């Protein structure tokens, strides 16, 4: 398994981050880095990286945040600013120092904001999905996710998590895949498959991610600095049904960053899975923008 050791000199002990590269490693058209959300593995991007790597010639890097998947779980609590340092060290390990298209969802969007604030020279564009600059996610939803993480039965855990991040109307609607009668069965199949490709996040890892999300804060002055460093290269995506991060947070981000706000009417929190084609098209449009 490919690992990058991070944290030397800034953490009590160094630890390993698991990562994967998908696409043309020799002559990629674009290089994309995806940062996953709270308590989930990098396989949460499985509706993005295979498509973008095969159809667009992009080189896609996905990785497990500290405390999730195959990455090690150093003692918490975590901070999104420190997790952005993890990202920096991963990029240096890969030899990626510029022209990176960064995409983050939920807590991954928070880490992306921290990275863009600290290391804007690395970036070609920034896509922020279902995230916030500082207003904490709804406590009821956060602790709902934590409660789900403690459910022992894996199938029940998956179903309860789906009910938190996907709109009920969407789950009940007809599936886009003829193998499944509704989106509920299709999404469950995707989520179940993901569990076979990773390792379950521990309770300690989930708690440390919650601490990072609740303590996250990027001020308007820092957002303005990101706007100046990436003019015309930022976009914000949200869904009107999002019950974890209020869509008003996305509106605030787009206003201060002076960037497009793309809103999916009726969309939930997990847009990369729920509305994959829509998300992929927006990512490609920004990446191809001169």
C-alpha positions in Angstrom: 0.0 0.0 0.0 1.3 3.5 -0.8 1.9 5.6 2.3 3.5 9.0 3.0 4.9 9.7 6.5 3.9 13.1 7.7 4.2 15.1 10.9 7.9 15.1 11.4 8.9 17.9 13.8 5.3 19.3 14.3 3.5 16.3 15.8 4.4 14.3 18.9 5.1 11.3 16.5 5.1 11.0 12.7 2.3 9.0 11.2 1.3 7.4 7.9 -1.2 8.8 5.3 -2.6 6.3 2.8 -3.0 7.6 -0.7 -3.8 6.4 -4.3 -3.0 7.8 -7.7 -5.3 7.2 -10.6 -4.7 8.2 -14.2 -1.7 9.1 -16.4 1.3 9.6 -14.0 3.7 10.4 -16.9 1.9 13.1 -18.9 -1.3 14.1 -17.1 -3.3 16.9 -18.6 -4.2 18.1 -15.1 -3.4 17.1 -11.5 -6.3 16.9 -9.1 -6.3 16.3 -5.3 -9.5 15.3 -3.5 -10.0 15.7 0.3 -12.7 13.6 1.9 -15.1 14.5 4.7 -15.6 13.6 8.3 -14.9 9.9 9.2 -15.0 8.6 5.6 -12.3 7.1 3.5 -10.9 8.4 0.2 -13.2 5.9 -1.6 -16.0 8.4 -1.1 -14.6 10.0 -4.3 -15.3 6.8 -6.3 -17.8 8.6 -8.5 -15.2 11.2 -9.5 -11.7 9.8 -9.9 -12.3 6.8 -12.2 -14.4 9.0 -14.6 -12.1 12.0 -14.6 -9.0 9.9 -14.9 -10.3 7.8 -17.8 -12.3 10.5 -19.8 -10.3 13.6 -19.2 -6.7 12.4 -18.9 -6.4 13.8 -15.4 -4.1 12.4 -12.7 -6.2 12.1 -9.5 -4.8 11.7 -6.0 -7.1 10.5 -3.3 -6.0 9.9 0.3 -7.3 9.0 3.7 -7.2 11.9 6.2 -5.4 11.1 9.5 -7.8 9.1 11.6 -9.7 7.6 8.7 -9.4 4.5 6.4 -5.9 3.1 6.1 -4.2 6.2 7.4 -2.9 6.0 11.0 -4.9 7.6 13.8 -2.6 9.8 16.0 -4.2 11.0 19.2 -6.7 13.8 18.9 -8.2 16.3 19.0 -7.3 17.4 15.4 -7.3 20.9 13.8 -8.0 21.5 10.2 -4.9 23.7 10.0 -2.7 20.8 11.0 -4.6 18.5 8.6 -3.7 21.1 5.8 -0.1 20.6 6.8 -0.6 16.9 6.3 -1.8 17.7 2.7 1.3 19.8 2.1 3.6 17.0 3.1 1.7 14.6 1.0 2.1 16.9 -2.1 5.8 17.3 -1.4 6.1 13.5 -1.2 4.4 13.3 -4.6 6.6 16.1 -6.1 3.5 18.2 -6.8 4.4 21.9 -6.1 2.1 23.9 -8.4 -0.9 23.8 -10.7 -3.0 21.6 -8.5 -6.8 21.5 -8.7 -8.0 21.0 -5.1 -11.5 19.6 -4.4 -12.8 19.2 -0.9 -16.2 18.2 0.6 -17.5 18.9 4.1 -14.6 18.6 6.5 -12.4 18.1 3.4 -13.6 21.6 2.2 -12.6 23.0 5.6 -9.1 21.5 5.2 -9.0 22.8 1.6 -9.7 26.3 2.8 -6.9 26.1 5.3 -4.6 24.8 2.6 -5.6 27.6 0.2 -5.0 30.1 2.9 -1.6 28.8 3.9 -0.2 27.6 0.5 -2.0 29.3 -2.4 1.0 29.0 -4.6 0.4 25.3 -5.0 -3.1 25.7 -6.5 -4.6 26.2 -9.9 -8.2 26.1 -8.7 -10.3 25.4 -5.7 -13.7 23.6 -5.5 -15.5 23.7 -2.2 -18.5 21.3 -1.7 -21.0 21.3 1.2 -18.6 23.2 3.5 -18.1 26.2 5.7 -15.5 28.9 6.6 -16.3 28.6 10.3 -19.9 28.3 11.3 -19.9 24.8 12.9 -21.9 22.0 11.3 -25.2 21.4 13.1 -24.5 19.7 16.4 -27.5 17.4 16.1 -26.1 16.2 12.8 -22.5 15.9 14.0 -23.5 13.8 17.0 -25.9 11.9 14.8 -22.9 10.9 12.7 -20.9 10.1 15.8 -23.8 7.9 17.0 -23.9 6.2 13.6 -20.2 5.5 13.8 -20.8 3.5 17.1 -23.4 1.2 15.6 -21.9 -2.3 15.4 -24.1 -3.8 12.6 -22.4 -2.6 9.4 -25.5 -2.7 7.3 -27.6 -0.7 9.8 -24.7 1.7 10.2 -24.6 2.3 6.4 -28.4 2.8 6.2 -28.5 5.3 9.1 -25.6 7.3 7.6 -27.4 7.4 4.3 -30.5 8.9 6.0 -28.4 11.7 7.4 -26.6 12.8 4.2 -29.1 12.0 1.4 -32.6 13.5 1.0 -35.4 11.1 1.6 -37.0 12.0 -1.7 -33.8 11.2 -3.5 -33.4 7.8 -1.8 -37.0 6.9 -2.7 -36.7 8.0 -6.3 -36.2 5.6 -9.2 -32.6 4.4 -9.6 -30.5 5.5 -12.5 -29.1 2.0 -12.5 -31.5 -0.7 -13.8 -30.1 -3.2 -11.4 -31.7 -1.4 -8.5 -35.4 -0.3 -8.1 -34.6 2.9 -6.1 -31.7 5.2 -5.4 -31.7 3.8 -1.8 -30.6 0.3 -3.0 -28.1 1.8 -5.5 -26.5 4.1 -2.9 -26.4 1.2 -0.4 -24.6 -0.9 -3.0 -22.0 1.8 -3.5 -21.5 2.4 0.2 -21.3 -1.4 0.9 -18.7 -1.8 -1.8 -16.6 1.1 -0.4 -16.4 -0.8 2.9 -14.6 -3.6 1.2 -11.9 -1.3 -0.1 -10.9 0.4 3.2 -10.8 0.1 7.0 -13.6 1.3 9.3 -12.9 4.6 11.1 -12.4 4.1 14.8 -14.4 5.9 17.4 -11.3 7.8 18.4 -10.8 8.9 14.8 -14.4 10.0 14.4 -14.2 12.0 17.7 -11.0 13.7 16.5 -12.6 14.6 13.2 -15.6 16.1 15.0 -13.2 18.2 17.1 -11.5 19.5 13.9 -14.8 20.4 12.3 -16.1 22.2 15.4 -12.9 24.1 15.9 -12.5 25.2 12.3 -12.4 28.9 11.5 -11.2 30.8 8.4 -11.9 34.5 8.8 -13.3 36.8 6.1 -9.8 38.5 5.8 -8.3 35.1 5.1 -11.0 34.4 2.6 -10.3 37.7 0.9 -6.6 36.7 0.6 -7.7 33.4 -1.1 -9.9 35.4 -3.5 -6.9 37.6 -4.4 -4.5 34.7 -4.8 -7.0 32.6 -7.0 -9.0 35.1 -9.0 -11.7 33.4 -11.0 -10.4 30.0 -9.9 -12.7 29.2 -7.0 -16.2 27.7 -7.0 -18.7 26.7 -4.3 -21.2 23.8 -4.5 -24.1 23.2 -2.2 -27.5 21.5 -2.0 -30.6 23.1 -0.6 -31.5 20.0 1.6 -28.0 19.8 3.3 -28.8 18.9 6.9 -25.2 18.9 8.1 -23.8 22.2 6.8 -26.4 24.8 6.3 -26.4 26.1 2.7 -26.1 29.6 4.0 -22.5 28.9 4.8 -21.9 28.2 1.1 -23.6 31.5 0.2 -21.3 33.3 2.6 -18.2 31.6 1.1 -19.2 32.5 -2.4 -20.0 36.1 -1.5 -16.6 36.8 0.2 -14.6 34.7 -2.3 -16.5 36.5 -5.1 -16.9 33.2 -6.9 -19.8 31.2 -8.5 -22.2 29.5 -6.2 -23.7 26.4 -7.7 -26.8 25.2 -5.9 -28.5 21.9 -6.6 -32.2 22.3 -5.7 -33.1 19.5 -3.3 -29.6 18.2 -3.1 -28.2 16.8 0.1 -24.8 16.9 1.8 -23.0 14.1 -0.2 -23.3 15.8 -3.6 -20.3 13.9 -5.1 -22.2 10.7 -4.7 -25.7 11.9 -5.0 -25.2 14.2 -8.1 -22.0 12.8 -9.5 -22.4 13.9 -13.1 -23.3 17.5 -12.0 -20.3 17.7 -9.7 -17.9 16.1 -12.3 -19.0 18.6 -15.0 -18.4 21.5 -12.7 -15.0 20.3 -11.7 -14.0 19.8 -15.3 -15.3 23.2 -16.3 -13.2 24.9 -13.7 -10.1 22.8 -14.4 -10.3 23.6 -18.1 -10.9 27.3 -17.6 -7.9 29.3 -18.8 
